[in-house]
């Protein structure tokens, strides 16, 4: 759902920037509504994931009350994830005035009306942290029973950091290439949106 929202957001921004339609037309509002619906579903899935994580913690530690599993660190993590994933462009056409000091025109002040879509669209790329969670949950180290039992005996915590370190050990070139190309594509698209 996080990737789906990002893809629809990119499509909506590109179509409106290319002049295919205006921000106040039906197609723009329909795509932004689709982004909003996918965001609500994503937030529900994040809450469900953390609820299952709390239940697993309770089973592992023979706890009776779910509040025992809710540490300040976990509460902050859940809150941060919900805040990060809740940011998205809202349906409609809303503008704000962007004031700039133009260096090439003797320091003149320039003002331009900019839609709220750009500052609300760019933080949506923070949802890509969910890719690391998917990598963790589908990793052979995480799903293999023998690896888990050896890890439990050695008190190894199978988290995203451990899986990424293992991937960097096994195939460092591929991991660095994917990471750098992804960052380059996101940074170039972000710069393009900010220059419009």
C-alpha positions as CSV (number, residue, x, y, z in Angstrom):
1,X,0.0,0.0,0.0
2,X,2.9,2.4,0.7
3,X,4.4,1.8,-2.7
4,X,1.0,2.0,-4.4
5,X,0.4,5.5,-2.8
6,X,3.8,6.7,-3.9
7,X,3.3,5.5,-7.5
8,X,-0.2,7.1,-7.7
9,X,1.3,10.3,-6.2
10,X,4.0,10.4,-8.8
11,X,1.5,9.8,-11.6
12,X,-0.8,12.6,-10.4
13,X,2.0,15.1,-10.0
14,X,3.4,14.3,-13.5
15,X,0.1,14.5,-15.2
16,X,-0.9,17.8,-13.6
17,X,2.6,19.3,-14.2
18,X,2.5,18.2,-17.9
19,X,-0.8,20.1,-18.3
20,X,-3.0,17.1,-18.9
21,X,-5.4,18.4,-16.4
22,X,-5.6,21.1,-13.7
23,X,-5.4,20.4,-10.0
24,X,-9.1,21.3,-9.5
25,X,-10.5,18.8,-12.1
26,X,-12.1,15.5,-11.5
27,X,-9.1,13.3,-12.5
28,X,-6.8,15.0,-10.0
29,X,-9.3,14.8,-7.2
30,X,-10.0,11.1,-8.0
31,X,-6.2,10.2,-7.9
32,X,-5.7,12.1,-4.7
33,X,-8.8,10.4,-3.2
34,X,-7.2,7.1,-4.2
35,X,-4.0,8.1,-2.4
36,X,-6.0,9.0,0.7
37,X,-7.8,5.6,0.6
38,X,-4.5,3.8,0.3
39,X,-3.1,5.8,3.1
40,X,-6.0,4.9,5.4
41,X,-5.5,1.2,4.5
42,X,-1.8,1.5,5.1
43,X,-2.3,3.0,8.5
44,X,-4.7,0.2,9.4
45,X,-2.1,-2.4,8.3
46,X,0.6,-0.8,10.4
47,X,-1.6,-0.8,13.4
48,X,-2.5,-4.5,12.7
49,X,1.3,-5.4,12.3
50,X,2.2,-3.8,15.7
51,X,-0.8,-5.4,17.4
52,X,0.5,-8.8,16.2
53,X,4.0,-7.9,17.3
54,X,2.6,-7.1,20.8
55,X,0.7,-10.4,20.9
56,X,3.9,-12.3,20.0
57,X,5.8,-10.5,22.7
58,X,3.1,-11.4,25.2
59,X,3.2,-15.1,24.2
60,X,7.0,-15.2,24.3
61,X,7.2,-13.6,27.7
62,X,4.0,-15.3,29.2
63,X,2.5,-11.9,29.9
64,X,-1.2,-11.5,30.6
65,X,-1.6,-7.7,29.9
66,X,-0.8,-6.1,26.6
67,X,0.3,-2.9,28.4
68,X,3.5,-4.7,29.6
69,X,4.6,-4.9,25.9
70,X,4.0,-1.2,25.3
71,X,7.3,0.4,26.2
72,X,8.0,4.0,25.5
73,X,10.3,3.0,22.7
74,X,7.5,1.0,21.0
75,X,5.0,3.7,21.6
76,X,7.3,6.3,20.0
77,X,8.0,3.9,17.1
78,X,4.4,3.3,16.4
79,X,3.6,7.0,16.6
80,X,6.5,7.9,14.3
81,X,5.4,5.3,11.7
82,X,1.8,6.5,11.8
83,X,2.9,10.1,11.4
84,X,5.3,9.3,8.5
85,X,2.7,7.2,6.7
86,X,-0.2,9.7,7.2
87,X,1.4,12.5,5.2
88,X,-0.1,12.7,1.7
89,X,-1.5,15.2,-0.7
90,X,-5.1,16.0,0.2
91,X,-7.9,16.0,-2.5
92,X,-8.6,19.5,-3.8
93,X,-6.6,22.5,-5.0
94,X,-5.0,24.5,-2.2
95,X,-2.3,27.1,-2.6
96,X,0.2,29.0,-0.4
97,X,2.4,31.9,-1.2
98,X,6.1,31.1,-1.7
99,X,8.4,34.1,-1.1
100,X,11.9,33.9,-2.5
101,X,14.8,36.3,-2.7
102,X,16.0,36.4,-6.3
103,X,19.8,36.5,-6.4
104,X,20.0,37.1,-10.2
105,X,17.7,40.1,-10.1
106,X,19.6,42.3,-7.6
107,X,18.1,40.6,-4.5
108,X,14.5,41.3,-5.5
109,X,11.7,39.6,-3.7
110,X,9.6,37.1,-5.7
111,X,6.3,35.7,-4.8
112,X,4.5,32.8,-6.4
113,X,1.4,30.7,-5.5
114,X,2.4,27.1,-5.1
115,X,0.1,24.1,-4.5
116,X,0.3,22.2,-1.3
117,X,0.8,19.0,-3.3
118,X,4.6,19.3,-3.5
119,X,5.4,19.8,0.2
120,X,2.9,17.0,1.0
121,X,4.1,14.7,-1.7
122,X,7.8,14.7,-1.0
123,X,7.6,13.2,2.5
124,X,5.7,10.3,1.1
125,X,9.1,8.8,0.0
126,X,9.7,8.2,3.7
127,X,7.3,5.3,3.4
128,X,10.1,3.4,1.6
129,X,11.3,2.3,5.0
130,X,8.6,-0.4,4.7
131,X,10.8,-2.1,2.1
132,X,13.3,-2.9,4.8
133,X,10.5,-4.5,6.9
134,X,9.5,-6.6,3.9
135,X,13.1,-7.6,3.4
136,X,13.2,-8.7,7.0
137,X,10.0,-10.7,7.0
138,X,10.9,-12.5,3.7
139,X,14.5,-13.1,4.5
140,X,15.7,-16.7,4.7
141,X,17.4,-15.9,8.0
142,X,14.1,-14.8,9.5
143,X,11.9,-17.6,8.1
144,X,14.3,-20.5,8.4
145,X,13.8,-22.5,11.7
146,X,17.4,-23.6,12.0
147,X,18.8,-20.1,11.6
148,X,16.3,-18.8,14.2
149,X,17.2,-21.5,16.7
150,X,20.9,-21.0,16.3
151,X,20.3,-17.2,16.6
152,X,18.2,-17.8,19.7
153,X,21.0,-19.8,21.3
154,X,23.6,-17.1,20.5
155,X,21.2,-14.3,21.5
156,X,21.2,-12.7,18.1
157,X,18.3,-10.3,17.5
158,X,17.0,-10.8,13.9
159,X,16.0,-7.3,13.0
160,X,16.3,-5.2,9.9
161,X,19.8,-4.0,10.7
162,X,21.1,-7.6,11.1
163,X,19.5,-8.6,7.7
164,X,20.9,-5.6,5.9
165,X,24.4,-6.3,7.4
166,X,24.1,-9.9,6.2
167,X,23.1,-8.8,2.7
168,X,26.0,-6.3,2.6
169,X,28.3,-9.2,3.5
170,X,26.9,-11.6,0.9
171,X,26.4,-9.2,-2.0
172,X,27.8,-5.7,-1.2
173,X,27.9,-4.5,-4.8
174,X,24.2,-5.2,-5.5
175,X,23.0,-3.7,-2.3
176,X,25.0,-0.5,-2.8
177,X,24.0,-0.3,-6.4
178,X,20.3,-0.6,-5.6
179,X,20.6,1.8,-2.7
180,X,22.5,4.5,-4.7
181,X,20.3,4.2,-7.9
182,X,17.1,4.5,-5.8
183,X,18.4,7.5,-3.9
184,X,19.5,9.1,-7.2
185,X,16.1,8.6,-8.8
186,X,14.3,10.0,-5.8
187,X,16.6,13.0,-5.4
188,X,16.3,13.8,-9.1
189,X,12.5,13.6,-9.1
190,X,12.4,15.7,-5.9
191,X,14.7,18.4,-7.4
192,X,12.5,18.4,-10.6
193,X,9.3,19.0,-8.5
194,X,10.9,21.7,-6.5
195,X,12.1,23.6,-9.6
196,X,8.6,23.7,-11.1
